[in-house]
Amino acid sequence: MKLTPWRPKNKVSNIDDFFGLDHPFFGLTLFPELRQLSQDSRDWLPAIDVTEEKDHFAIKADLPGLSKEDIELSAEGTVLTIKGERKHEKEDKDKNYHRIERAYGQFVRRLDLGEPIDISKVQAAYKNGVLDITVQKSPGATVKRIDITS
């Protein structure tokens, strides 16, 4: 099973990543729209735990502050995709904010489970800000060792 986040090849990269913290242009972006696109997923990615059993995968995603209507779950092949959006609360101009640290915006998490999954048997429940997903492995998913001949 792959434990690294899967990113599609066409994802927009953050221009800031080309410069180190000590570079004079750090923090500056020529195209603010591109910066926002790249930060939407980078700044707000929910924490996820993935465990594997003999016949299924169990995924827990921390999604506090979202309703189940804000979450979209899909599966294709070996990839499970969780999408969602945490909407920004209206900022009260009369308040004197000292910190604003909570992340808002859209996120996408794609988990390549590394094995075919039975899409018809994916179950999901959302309670107290935690999304619990059970993904059954495809019954025909077997590993076969192939001998290499010279």
Secondary structure, 3 states (H helix, E strand, C coil): CCCCCCCCCCCCCCHHHHCCCCCCCCCCCCCHHHHHHHHHHHHCCCCEEEEECCCEEEEEEECCCCCHHHEEEEEECCEEEEEEEECCCCCCCCCCCCCCCCCCEEEEEEEECCCCECHHHCEEEEECCEEEEEEEECCCCCCCCCCCCC
